[in-house]
Amino acid sequence: MSTEHHDHDINFDTSKMSAGQREALEITEAAREKEWTYKSFGSQLFMGIFDRDLIFPFPTQSLEEKKIGDEYIKKLKTYLEQNLDPEEVDRTRTIPQKIIDDFFTLGVFAMKVPKEYGGLGFSQVNYNRVMMMLASYCGGTAVMVSAHQSIGVPQPLKLFGTEAQKKKYFPWFTKDTISAFALTEPLVGSDPANMTTEAIPTEDGKSFIINGKKLWCTNGPIAKLLVVMAKTPPKYTNGKEKKQITAFIVERDTPGIKMEHRCEFMGLGGMQNALMSFTNVKVPRENILYGEGRGLKLALTTLNAGRMTLPAASVGLAKQCLSIARRFGKSRVQWGQPIGLHEEGRKKISYIASRTFAMEAMTMISSYFVDKGDVDIRMESAMTKLFASETAWKIIDQTMQLCGGRGYEKASSLKARGEHPYPVERMMRDARINTIIEGTSEILKLFLAREALDPHLKVAGDLLDKRSSLSKKCKALLRMLGFYIRWYPMLWWKTIQSFFSLSHGNFLSCHLRFIERKTQKLARSLFHSMMLYQARLEKKQVRLGHLIEVAVELFAMTASISYAHMLSKKNPADTSPRELADLFCRETRLSINDHFRALCCNSTKKANKIAKSILDGEMKWMEDGIIWIGDKE
């Protein structure tokens, strides 16, 4: 849908919000990208448009580009197998310094640094192929590389740095520098409205003095450069104060920076993650990234491409699970045959394989989008991260169940008693964080919902906002009538047409017709929800969550079909890509239909009531018979 003729500001009904909620919304809205310069497959899904030309044909690397990736992956793979012990990293919580030094020699920390500054200048596709391989072997090491390169200094420096900043800092990453990103705070998380870390300009205006604390700063203990987000003095627009959040490049040896505590987690033993304090840290003004007050926008934009590393890591984990499931499922015999040949075993193995195929399809096509630069990937990257992280967790759970006690036992213990040291236990601990970091699944659903509603808010926002004047409401009503009187009937007409449409010339055309129909149903359902709940829709997180899941799964189906089509054209004799895509689509169709049913038939109201009763202490009797741990209330 085009909304370029509606350039007025989008208004929200904030009358029932607290001051803190209102301020957080205003800051976040100011930071988000408001225009859609390029097409977005995900955005169009919510408007009932199945733009298959964005996904078909599936893009492929040039022979030269693929050769670069192949040779580097082979070299790094050989090095890792000969020098890095993932179990030792997990046990000692330390990545040996020799490994880190050798990584600099191999260019690992400069994969995304442009060639003109001494880096490898890898494309997003090649970078993600490397991260897929690395994460399949050692999660802690993968996190160190990813946190440095995907959200640490290199990515925002590449996107927003001045030429002077690039010339100064990019060469550091080819020699001895690892970077970190400091946003989250102990008491407020990533809530921009309540950020307490401040950067106050000096009297001469040439520097800023930073004071505050940052929590969960990955690579913090070993980083020589950090991106630090801090409040700078507010600005005033029309007499109203607007908070400013600014990103600074901070050198680790600047006086006043201290690691207060190295955090320890369930998994990722080798991850260096800390609570960092900044006390009167003096940073020159020229170290501001992107501009004063643009820090949150920098963070959001950086994450669009940066969070693509996590799906790649999830695919690496899933491929390792598939390998373990194949080997163990074939060798472990129970009741006269391998457990992988029992129907329950077959179900688990086929689930792992088909979902891994879909994850790889989504990750690769989204990575190609990043490299092309002519697709708006803010929704695709969030969808891919959401799908890959959630699916990877289900895959490792299925792998654990297939392997039974040998999955739950540590690899070191298995090895000590002479069995194959499959690291399923370590992989499960490492994988759990994926649905939390770089945007929890819940936050990503809210982000996607906000972007999905954007075209409707541009048309009808003033009508839904109780603060709008009568004249604004009348204009919004006319806009609505002008747009929806054409758009809404067209959704039904397209649905009817899809039932009688001819084949797309694709061996999975029945699934493509399903995607077309459900795309239009998704758009109608979102519109119905908006009309039904109006300003209250933003509180209907479960309902919005079902709609988001539908869109994510439609994207996954489309990417899988396109990927299978490309692989089959390369090797027509191999039917396995078709079979994997077909199985994934068959099972995902059931899931999509379940999500639509849940919009009408659900227990959300009852669940909300029970949860409130529990929080109010009305069901504390359920806790009888245990020993309380932690605070008593």
N, C-alpha and C positions, 0 to 999 in steps of 0.2 A: 504494500500500500504506500502511495506517495503522500507525504504530509508537508511538502515543502512550502505550500501556500499558507500554512498555519505556523507563524513564527512567534506567536505570543508565548509568554512564560507559562509553564505548567504549574497549576496551583493544587495544593492538597488541603483537605479539611484537617486542620491541626487543632480545632477547638477543644477536642477531648484529650489532647496529648499533654503530658507534663512539660514543664519548661525544658527539661533535659532531653526528652524525646523530640520536641520541636527543634531544638538546637542541633541535635545529631542529624535529624532529617535534612535540615537546611544546609549543613556543612557537606553532607554526603551528596545531596542533589547538586550543589555547586561544583563538586569535583567530578561527577560522572559526565561522560561524553553524551551530549544531547542530540547530536546529528548523526545520521547514518550516511556517511559519504559513499560507502561501498555497499554492495549487496551482502546480505547475511542469510544463509540457508535457515538457520535456527529462528531468526526473527520472522521470516516469511511464513514459517510453519504456523505460527500463532495467528497469522492473518488468513490462513486457509490456502496458502500458495505453496505448492510442491514444486520447487524450482530444481528439477532433476539435472538441468544443464550445469549447475554448480558442482554436482557430484559425479556426473558421467561425462566423458570417460574418466576412470580413476587415473590421477596423474602419476607419472613415473619419473624417476631420476634419469638424467642423461647418462650415457655410458661413462663420460669423464667424471661426473659428480659421483656416481656410484663407485667408481674405482677408487676415488679418494677415500670414501667411507670404508670400503672393503679393506683396503690396505691398512688403514689406521686401526680399525677394529681388530684385525688379525694380529697386528703388532702389540696392541694393548692387552688383548686376550692372552697371548703367549706370556707376556710379562706378569700378568696377574696370577696365572696358573703356577708360575715358577717362584713367585716371591711373596704373595699375599695369602695369609691364612685367615679366612673370615671367622672361624671359630675362636682363634686367638684374639682377634680384634674384639669380638663380643665378650670374651672372658676378661680381658685386661682393660676394656673400655678405652683402648688406645690404638690409633693407627700409627705404626712405626714411622719415625722421622725419615728414615731412608726411603720409605714408600713415597712420602710427601715430596722429598727432594727429587726422586726419580720422576714423579709426576710432572714437576716443572720442566725437567729435561725432555719429557715426552710431549710437552705442550698441553697437558690435560687441563690446566687452569687457564689456558688461553684459547680454548676451542672456539669461543664466541668473540674473541678479540679480533677486530678487522686486520687483514694482512698488512695494511699500510702502517699499522702500529706494532708490527712484529708478531701478531697472533696467527692462529691457523685459519681464522675466517670461515669456520664451518657454517653451512646452512643449518636451518632448524631441523631438517630431516636427518642430516648426518649426525648432528649433535644428539638428537634423540635416539638414533640407532646406537650410538656409543653408550648413552645412559641406560638404555634397555639392557645391553650386555653387562654393564658394570653392576646394575641393580640386581640382576639375576644371580650374581656371585656374592656380593657383600653390600648389604643395605646401608651400614654405617658409612662406608667409603663413598657410596653413591650420594648420600645426603650431604657429605662434606663438599663434594664437587658441585652438586646441584645448588645448595644454599649459596655458595660463592658465585656461581655463574648465572643462575636463573633469576634470582631475586637480589643477590648481592650487588656490589658496585658495577661489574661489567655491563649488565643489562641496562639499568637506567642511564649509565654513562654513555652507552652506545646510542640510546634513544634521545636523551635530553642534554648530554654534556656539551659544553662549549669546546671549541677547538683547542683552547689552551688547557682545559681540563683533560681532554683526551690525550694530548701530547704528553702531559705530565704523568697521568696515572695508568694508562693502558700498558706501557712497558713494564710496570711493576709486576703485572700478572704473568709475564713471561720469565720472571727471575725468581722471586721469593715471596710473593704476596698473595695471601688468601683474604677474602673479604666477607663481610657479614651485613645483615640488614636489621636495624633496630627500630621497631615500631611498637610492639606490645608492651604494656606496663602492668605492674603487679596488681593494682586495684581496679583498673579500668579496662584491661584487655586492649582491644583495638578501637575502642569507642572514641572517635575524634573529638566529640564535644567535651569529654572529660579528661583529655590528655593533660598531664601535669608537667612533663618535661618542657622547660622553657629555654628559649634562646633570646637573650636581651642584647641589643646592639650596644657597643661601647660608645663613649662620648664622641669620639671622632668618626663614628659610623663605619669604620673600616673592618671591624670584626664583630663577632657575636660571642656571648658568654653562655654556655649551655650548662644547665643544672637539671638533674632528674635521674630516674632509674628506668631501665628497660629489662623486661623479662623474656625468657625463652629466645635469647639471641643466639641463633645457631651459628657456629664458628666463632662466636665472640671471644673465647679464650685464646684462639690461635690467629685471629684476624689482625692484619696490619692496616686495613682500611675498613671503615664502616659507613653505611648510609644511616644517618640518625635523623629521625623525624621529631620535630619539636615545634612548640607554639612560638610564634614571633608576634610582635605587637599587633593588635587588631587594627583593622581599617574601618572607616566609616563611610557608608553609602546611604544617602538620603537621611542622614541623622541616625542611622541604625548601625550598631557595632557588628562587625563580621570577624569571626575568629580566623586567624591565619595559621596554617600548618606548613612548615617549610622543611625541605630535605637538605641535609648537609653532608658533604664528604668529610669524614673526620679521620685523621691519621691516629693510629693506635698509640703511638709514643707521645702524644700530646699530654702534658701534665693534667692530672685530675680524673683520668679514666681508670676504673678499677673493676676487676672481676670479683663480685661479692660472693658468688656461690655457683659452682658447677652443678647443674641439674642432672638428676639420674632418672631414667625412664624405664618403662616396661620392656622396650626393645631398643634397637639401634645403639648398642653398647658403645660403639666407637664415635658416636656423635658428640662433638664438643658444643655444649649448649649451656648458657649461663645467664645469671642475673648480673647486669652491668650497671655501675653507677657512674654518673658524670658530675663532677664537682668543679665548678668554675673553669670549665674546659673552653679555651679560647680558640675560635675557628675564624679564619679570614672570610670576609664577605664573598670573595671570589670562589669559595668552596660551596656556595649555594648551587644546588642542582635544579635546573629548569626555571627557577625564578621564585621570588619570595611569595609565600602563600599558595604555592602550587604543589606542595608536598603530597597531599592526599591524592590529587589527580595523577601525579607521578607514580604513586604506589599502585593505584588501580590499573593504570595503563601498563606498567611493568608486569603486573600479574597476568594480563591477557595472554602474553606470550610465555612469561616465566612459568606459569602453572602447567604448561604443556609438558614439562619434564616429568611431572608426577605420573601422568598416564603412561609415559614411556617406561618409567620404572615399574609401574604396575604390570605392564605387558611382559617385562623381563621376569618378574616374579611368577606370573601366570604360565609363561613358557617353561620355567623351571619346574613348576608344579605338574605340568603336563608330562614332562620328561620323567619325573619321579613316579607319577601315577602309571605311566606306561611300563616302566621297568619293574616297579614293585607289583603292579597288577598282574604282570605276566609271570613273575618268579615266585610269588607267594601262593602256595597251593592249599586250599581248604576244601574238605568234602569231595576230594577227587578231581578238582579242576582249579585253575588259577582264579583268584578272587576277582580279577578283572573281567572274567567271562561269566560270572554270576550276573543276573539281571541288574541287581542293585549296583554292582561294580561297573557294569557297562553304562548305566545311567549316569554315574558320577564322572566317568572318564569322558563320555560324550559331552556332558555339560561343560567340563573344564575346557575341552577342545573348541567347542562352538563359541563359547564366551571369549576365549582367548583370541579367536579369529576376529570377532566383532570388535574387541578392544583395540587390536592392532589396526584394523581398518579405520576406526575413528581417529586413533592417534596419528596415523600416517597422513590421512587426508587433511586433518587440522594442521599438521606440521607443514604440509605443502601450502596451505592457505597463508600461513605466516610468511613463508618464503616468497610467495607470489606478491603479497602486499596489496592486492586489489579485492580482497574479501574482508569484510568487517568480522573479526574473529572473537569479539568479546563474548558472544553467546556460545559459539562453538567450543571455545577453550573451556568455558565453565561446564558445558554439557559433557565434554570428554573427560574432564577431571572428575565430575560427579559419577559418571557411569563407570569409569575405569577403577576408581578407588573403591566404590561399593562392590563392584563385580570381583575385583581381586580378593577382597575379604571373603566373599562367598566361595571363591575358588580354593583359597588356602584352607578354608574350613572343610570343604569336600575332600581335599587331599589328606588332611589330618584324619578324617573319618575313615577314608579308604585304608590308610596305613595303620590305623588303630593305635595300639600301645607303642609301636615303633615310630609313629608320628609324634607321639607325646614325649618320647624319650629323647634326651639331648643327643646330638650327633657324636659328641665326644664319648658319651657312655656307650653308644652303639659300636663305635670304633674300638673301644677298649675291650669289648667282649666279642670282637670278631665279625660284626655284621656291617652291612653297608651303611655308612654314616650319612644318611639322608637328613638334611638340616631343616626338616619341616617345622619342628618346635621353634627354632630361631626365626624362620621365615614368618611364622604366625605372629610372633612378638613384634617383629619389624614392620609387618604389614598393617597392624592395627591403627597406626598413626595416620595413615593415608586419607582416611575419611575426615580427619580433623585439621591437618595443616593446610595452609594456603587456601583457606576457606572451607569451613565445615560443610558437610552435605546440606545441613539446614540453612546455613547462610547462602550457599550457592543457589538453593531453590528460591530463596527470597530475592536474590539478585536477578535471577532469570525471570521471576514473576514480574519484577519491576520493569525490566526491559520488554517483556512481553506486553505489558499494559501500556507502554509508551505511546504507540500509535493511537490507541483509544483515548488516552488522556489528552493528547494534542487536539482531538476532535471534541471530546465531551468533558474535559477537565473542569471547565468553569461551571458547567451545569451540576457537577457532583460536589463542588466546593460550596459549602454553606456560607462562606464569607464573600462570595462573588456578588456583585451588584446585579440588579434586575436587568440592566442593559447587557451585561456580559452573559447572563444566563440566556437571554433571548438570542443573542448572536450564536451561542453554543448550540442552542436548540436548532437553529437554522442549519448550522454546519452538520449536526447529527442527521437531520432529515435528508440533507443533500448527499451525504455519504452513505448512510446505512440503508437508504431506500434502494440503492443499487447493490451495495456490497452483500447484504444479508441474503436476499433471494438468490444471488449468484452462487453462494455457498451451497445451497440446496440443489441448484441446477447442475453444478459441477459434480455433486455426489451422484445424482441420477445418471449423468453422462458416464461416469466411471464404471457403472455396472454394465454398460453396453459397449465400452471402449474396446478397440482391438488390441492385440498384443503389442507391447513396446518392442518387440523383436528381441526379447531377453528371455533366457531360460527360467528366470524367476519372476516373470511378468505378473503372475497372480499376486505375489507379495507386493509388487509395485502398485497395483490397483488398490490393494488394501491400504497401503500407505497414503495414496491420494484421498481415499474416502475418509480415513481417520484424521488426516490433516484438516479437512473441512469440518469434521465433527469437533476437533480440538478448538478451532476458531469459534465455532458456534457456542461451544460449552464455556469458553472464556467470556464471550460476550454475554451469555445468559447469566453467568456468575456476577459479572460487573453490574448488570441491570438489577439483579436480585438483591445484591448486598451493597451496592454503591460504595460509599466511603468506608463501609465496614469490611470490605473485601480484603484489605491488607491484614486484617486480624484472622482471616480464615486460612491459616497456614496449612492445615491438613488438606483442605480442598485445593488450594493452589499447588500444593505438593503433588497431588495426583495428576494435575494437568501438566506440570513440569515433567513428571516421570513419563507421561505419554510422549511429549515432544522429544525427550532424550532418547527414548526407545525407537521412535520413528527415525531419528537421525542415525541411530546405531544400525537399524535395519537397512536403511538406504546405503550407508557406507559399506556394509557387509556385502550387499548385492553387487555394488559397483566394484568392490575389491575382488570378489569371486569372478565377476565377468572379465576383469583384466587378466587375472591369473589363468583363467581358462582359455583366453585367446592366445596367451603365451605358450600354453601346453594343453591343447585340446584333449589329449589322451588321459590327462589326469582329472578325474571327476571329483576329487576330494574337496576342492574349494566350493563347488556347487553344493555338495552334500552338507558341508559345514554351515554355509550361509542358509540353506534351506531349513536345517534343523533349528538354527538360531531364530530364524524368522517365524517358524511354526510355533515355537514356544513363546516368543515375544508377543505374538498376536494374542495369545491367551492372557498374557500379563496386561497388555494394553486394554483389552476388553474388561478385565477386572478393575482397572483404574477408572474406567468410565462408569462401571456399575457402582463403584464406591462413591461417586458423586451424589447418587440418590439414596443408596442403601448403605448406611454406615452407623457406627456407634460413637461418633465423635462427641455428640452432645452429652451422652452418658459418661464417656471417658473424662470429659472436661469437668463434669460435676464431681466425679470421684476424686480426681486429682486435686481439686480445690479443697475437698473435705480432708484429704490426707495432709495437705500443707497447713490447713487450719488446726491440725491436731485432733480431728474428730475420729480418726481411726488408729490411734496409737496402740490400741489393744492388739493390733496385728503384729506389733513388735514384742509382745510378751514372749518370754522364754529364751531371749538372747542376752548376750552381754554387749552392751553398747560400746562402740569404739569411737573415740573422738569426743567432740562436744556433746553435752547432754541435751541440748536443745538446738 
